[in-house]
């Protein structure tokens, strides 16, 4: 199977099981530049919806995957930035639904839910997972650093409207950062804010991969337990996930195909290679470390690899 431009994985998702990813936007294209983003700082920062790639090209790759009989639990439209910036999102979801019964999830920052066209596109997805890390404009600016045209009150009203009318599963996620949005005062105000929405689940996360900004730190387990209790949420850290997958036979190229979309740490790479029966794991890790196209980040005592 040739290397794909838009479809990747399947990759493990602690919320969704084994996920086949679809990225309809160019790398790092987003309307937020979150301090914790595992892809680094956003470039370009934009709030303009664009038909970045032809839908037919994306669907052509998806049909190749269907022919290969690869197993996965869900199709996730996620991108390497904000997927709702893709102008053809609704049409893309419809085209996928014509070809499979497997559920479609969309992972989004929710910023564009004030746009009726975006809401209409997302109504046809089976699961929508918006990330909400703030309860007002100040915390939004501090943590998510949105495009200048994004106003928190508009975002909030769009989320309320969407949550009232959406018939699928709405799973909210929040990223808690040490010293930024983990205080009791913040959590209590955030809990009150969440009462505006109708949703099925709240996932609570904290940075586990190297973030865009060095000052970002994960919260400790005690704070996580407190947040779970106050917000009545689910800690993503406590969820299980299965391994990564690639149909590419060459081990090194298989790793590159994954980290192009999803950074992997050294232990994930080792486990991935062991499952493939690779006998020269140390040699491949050394090669990754010397590859000029790869950034190696030391974080929390281990190395994480991502494409520049």
N, C-alpha and C positions, 0 to 999 in steps of 0.2 A: 504494500500500500504506500503510495507517495505521501510525502510530508504535507500536512494540511495547514491552511492559513487561518481558518475560522473555527474549525471543530478540534477539540483536544480532549485527551483523557481516554477512558474514564479516570477520574481522580477520586480519592476518598473524601467524603464530606461527613462530618460528625452530626450534622443535622439531617442530611438527605440520603445517606447511604452511599452507593456508588453512583457518581454523577458524570454524565457526558456533558462537557462544557461547550458552549457556543459563544464566540466573541464577535459581535457585529461592529466593533469600533476599533480604531487604531490605538496602539499602546499609550497608556497614561493620559488618554483624552477624558477629561472629567470636568464637572462644574464645582467640585470640591478639591481641596488640596489638604487632606487630613494629616495631622501631625503624626499619626500612627501608621500611615499607609505602607504596606509591605512592598509596594512597587516603587517607593521613593516619591519625590515631589512631583506633582502633576505638571505635565508639559505636553500639550497646551491646556490652559485653563479656559474653558469655554462654556457658554450656556446656550449655544445655538444648535438646534437639532438638524442633523445632516444625513443624507443617504450615503454614508461612507463607502459602502460596498454593495454591489448588486445582490439582491435576494437570491436570484438564480444560482449565483456562485456559491453562496452559503449552503443552499439546499442541495446542490450537487455533491458537496462534501458529505453532508448528512446522509444522503442516499448511499454513498460509498460505505459508510459505517454500517448502515442497515444491512448491506450485502455481506459484510464480514461476520455477522452474527455475534458481535461482541455483546456481552451482558452488561446492563446497567439498570439502575433503579429509577433514575430521573434524568431529564434533559434540563440543564441549567443555563439560561441565558445570563451571562455574568460579565463578560468583557474584562478588559484590563483598565477599566475606568468606570464610566457610568453608562450602562446599556440603554437607558431611556433617551440618551442623546441620539440614538439611531432612529432616523425618521421612519424607517420601514418596520419598526418593531411589531406593530399589530399585524401587518401582512406576513411577517416572518413567523410569528406564533401560529397564525392560521395555516400557513403552508406546512409547518411541522405537524400540526394536528391532523392534517389531511393524510399524513403518512404513517402515523403511529398512535397507539393508545397509551403510551408511556406518559406519565405526568410531566408537565412543563413548569419549571420554577424560574422566577426572575429575581435576581439579587440586585437591589438598587439602594441608593442613598435616599430615595423618596423626595428629593428636592423639587422635581418637576411634576409632582402630583397636583400642583395647582393648575396645570395645563389639561384641559378637558380631553385633548387628543391622546395624551399620555395615559390618563385614567382609562379611557376607552380601550386602548391597546392592552393594558394590564388586566382588564376585567376578564379577558379570555384565557389568562394563565391559570394554572391549577393552584399554584402556591406563589405568593409574593412575599419577599423578605426585605423590608425596608430597614435600613440602619438609622437609628435616631439616638444621637449621643448628647443632645442638648435640650433644654426646655425654654430657652429664650435666645434673642439675637446675640447677646454678649458671649454666651457659652458656645453658640454655633460658630462665631468668628474665631474664638480662641482654639477650639478643637478641630473644626472641619474646614476653616478658612475658605468659605464659599466664594464663587464668582460674585462680583460686585452687584449684579442685577438681582441676586437672590435675597429675598426678604423672609425672615423667619415666620412672620404672621401668615404670609401667603403659603409657605410650606405647611404650616400647621393646619390651615383651613383646607388645603388640598388633601392632606392625610385624613382629616375628619370626613370629608366628602367621600373619599375612596373607601374608607373603612365601613361607612354606613351602607354602601351599595354593592360592595364586592361579595360575590357568592362563593369564592374559593377560600383557601386557607391563608390567613394573614399572620405571618410570624415576624414579630418585631425583634430586632437585635440591637443591643447597645454595647459599646466598647468603653470599659471603665479604665481610666488611666490614673496612676498614682499621683495624688496632689492636684488633679485637675477636675475630675467629676466623680470622686469617690467618697466625699464627706457625707456625714449624716444629713446635713442641711440640704446638700445637692440631691441625695437619694430621696428624701421626703418630698422635695419640690418636684422631682422627676416623676415620682409615683402619682402625685396629684395631676401632673400633666398627662400621664398615660390614660387617666380616666376619660379623656376626651375621645378615645378610640375604642372601636370594637375589634378585638383581635383574639386569636386562639392560643398563641404562645409568645413568651418573651424569653429570648436567649441572652445571657449575659456573658460577655467575652472580655478578655484583657490581652494586650499584645504578647504574642508568643514568637513572632518572627521579627527580624530587624526592622525598626520603624523608619519613617522618613526623617524624623528629627531625633538627635541623640538624647535629648532631655526626657523623652518618653520612657516611662517605666511601668511594668505591669503591677497590679495590686497583689497583695499577699493573700494567702488562703483564708485568713481570718476575715479580711475585708470582703472577700468574695462570698463567704458564708453569710455575712451580715447583709450584703446586697441581695443575695438570693432570698433571704428571709423577708426583707423590707419590700422588695419589688415582686415577690412571689414568682420568680423566674427560674430558669434552668441554666446552670453553669455549663458552658460548652466544654470546659476542661474535663467534666465528668462523663462526657459522651465517648463512645467507642467509635473507631473508624477502621475501615479495611485499607488494603494497600493500593499503591498506584499501579497503573496499567499502561502498556504501550504495545502496539502491534509491530512497531519498527524492530527489526531483528538485531541490528547493530546496537550494542549496549550503550555506547557513548552517544550516538545519535538519538537513542530513545530517551536518555536523560535530558538532552538538550531540548527535545520536543516538549517535555513536561515543564522544565524550568523557564521556558519561554513564556509560559502562562502562569505558572504556580511555583514560587520559590520552594526549594527543598533543602532541609538541613542534612548534615552528613549521615545521621542515623537513618533518615528516610531513604536516602540514596543507597546506603548499605543494605537495608532490608529489601528494597526494590530489586537490587542486583542479585541478592541471595535467592530470592524467589524465582529469578530468571535463570538460575544455575551458573551465574558468572563466577569465574575462578580467579580473576585479576582485579578485585575490587579496589585494593590499595593503589594499584597502578592507574586506574581510571579516576580516582579521587585526586591523585597527584596531577593528572592531565587537566582536570577541571580547574585546579588551582593555578595552573600556568596559562590557561586559555585567556587571551586578551579580550575576548567577547563576553567574559563572565566576571561578575562582581562577587567576591567572596567576603562575607561580613561575619565577623566574630561577635556573637550575641548570646548572653546567658550561658557562656562556657562552651559553645560549640559553633561550628561554621555553617552558614547558610549560603546557598548558591543561587544566584539569579542572573538572567541575561541583562547586559547593559542596555 
